[in-house]
Amino acid sequence: MFDLHKFSLRAQEIIEAGKFLYGAGWSPATSSNYSARIDDANIAITVSGKHKGRLQTQDIMVVDLQGRAVASQMKSSAETLLHTVIYDLKPSVGAVLHTHSVTATVLSRALRPNTEIVLEDYELQKAFRGVYTHEGRCVVPIFDNTQDIEALSALSVEYLKEHSDCPGYLIRGHGMYTWGETMAECLRHVEAMEFLLACELEMMRIKS
């Protein structure tokens, strides 16, 4: 079992994150899914199909690292595995956020298949954990969208094992995943990524 007090704290963090992300226009309607680590074996995660700007405690449930419901009959997001594989691969990660912004969706569709977004020479790259200068490259992969979540989760793990400094990834025509050691850090990563992706999209417009 899991600690109910810790679950309550993580659930409240997810609720507050939902208000912020919905308010920013990055999680419209019932899109997106959010999670936070309770302990080494259990994750608090949003229930499938809930409006992310109006989350309540009953809209958050617990799953294990295999994505199986713990002490609940509710159904988590179909993309739960995309969260749990990150927690399993990165023990320091405390929160994972998946958003559906216009910028991330359009940019992922505008670029050719098998293309990575290379962020370089942006001061805001320093918002990502472990980055201390703009004089570097942050590479964001784009995975093709699919309803085969097991295959997509395996693909993401394979990539992240080879690119441990990757700050997040996009799914084509779908949205963005990023993570952090705390919910506050994860939200900072979302904001930074959104700004940097918007800059890349604007640069494409200028160059076209």
N, C-alpha and C positions, 0 to 999 in steps of 0.2 A: 504493500500500500504506500501511499504518499502522505506527506505532511499537509493537513488541511489548511493550516495557517499560511504555509508557503504557497499553496495553490491560490488562496485568496489574494495574496500580494501579487502574484504573477497575473492573475485574471484582471485585477484592477489596472495593472500596467498595460495589458492588451486593450482594455476598454478605452483608456486614455489615448493610447496610440491610434486607435480607430477614429476617435473624434478628430485628432489632429490630421491624420492622413486623408480622411473624408473631406474635412474642411479645406484642405489644400487642393482638392480635386484629383488626388492620386489613387483613390479607392472608391470609384463610383458604384452606387447601388450595392448589390450583393457580391461584387467582385472582390478579389484579394483574399488572403488568409494570413493570419499572424500566429506566432507561437512564442513561448518563453520556457526556459528550462526550470523545472521544479527541483530535480536532483539528478543523480547519474543515470536513472532509469526511466524517469517520467517527464513528460512535456505537457504543458498547458497549451491548448490550441483552439482556434475558433471552430464552432460547429458549422457544418456546411449550410450555405444558403442564407446566412444572416446579413442584414444590412450593417455595414462596418461603421457607419456613423452613429448607430443607435444600439451598440452592443450593451448587453447586461450580463451579470455573472452567469446566468443560466445558459448564455450563448457560448460559454467557454467550457471545454471538456478536457479530459486527460487521456493521453495515449502513451504507449511505451515506445522504445526506440525502434520497434518493428512496425509502428504505426497502428497497433491494435488498441481498441478502446479499453480503458481501465475503469472498472466500477461505473460503467455508463452504458445506456442503451442508445445513446445518441450517435450520430454519424458525423465524423470529422470530414474536412475537405477531401475531395478525390486526390488532391495533390499533397496529402499529408506526408507521403514518403520523401518528397522533395525537401521537407523540413527535417525529418528525423535522420536522414543520411548525413546532413550537415552536423547535427549534434553528435552523431556517432563518430564522424571523421574528425571533428574539431572539439575536443573536450572543454576548451575554454569558452566556446560560444554559449551565450546565455539567452539570445533572442534572434529570431529569424522573421523577416517581414517580406511579404510578397505583395507588390502594388501593381496597379493597372493605369498608369498615367498616359495621357495622350502622347507626350514626348517619347517615352520609352516604346510605346506601341508603334508610332509612326517611324521612328528611327530604325527600329528592328526590321520593319518591312521595306524601308528604302534601300537598305544595304544588301549586297549580293549574298547568296548562301555561302557558308563557310568563311564568313568575314568576322574579324574581331574588331571591336572599337578600341583604338589606342588613344588614351588620354595622356597628353604630355604638354609640358610648359604651362599648365594651369596652377595658379597659386593654391586653389581650393583642393587640389589633390592631397594637401596636407591634412584634410579632414579625415582621411582614411587612416585607420590604425597602422602604425609602423612606417608611415610616409612622413618624412621630415623636410623635404624640399620639392620644388616644382621640377627640379632637374632629374626627372626619372619618368618611367612609363607605367601607367596603370592600364592593364589590358582587361577588357570586358568581353567575354565570349558571347556569341548569340547561338542558342540552340534552336533547331527547328521545332515548331509546335507539334505536339502529338497527344493523343488520348492514352497512349501506352506509357503510363507514369512509371512503371517499373523500369522500362527501358530508358526513359529520360533521367530517372534518378541514378541509374547505373552510369549513364553518360556523364552526368554532372560530377559524380564521385571520381570517375576516371580523370576528368579534367582537373579537378581541384587537388587531386593527389600530385599531379605534375606541376601545378601552379598554385602553391600554397599562399602566395601573396595576392591572389585574385580577390578583389573587393566585392564582387557580385557578378551576376550574369543576367542576360535577357533571354526571353523565349519569344521567338518571332511572332509578331502580331498578337502578343499575349500580355507580357508585362515583365517586371523585374524582381529578382530575388537578391537580397543582401542580408548581412548578419552582423552581430556585434557581441562583445562580451557582456554588455548590459543592454536593456531596452533603450536607455538614453543614447548609448553609442550607436546602436542599430538605427535609431531615428536620425542621428547625425549623418550616418552613411547614406540613408535614403535622400536626405536633403542635398547632400553634396553630389550624389549621383544624378539626381534630377537636374541640378544646375549645370553640371558638366555635360550631360546628354543634351540639354537644351542648347548649350554653346555649340556642340558638335553639329546639331541640326541646323542652327543658324549659319554656321560656317559653310555647310553644304549649300544653303540657299545663296549665300554671297558668291560662292565659286561657280554656281550653275549659270 
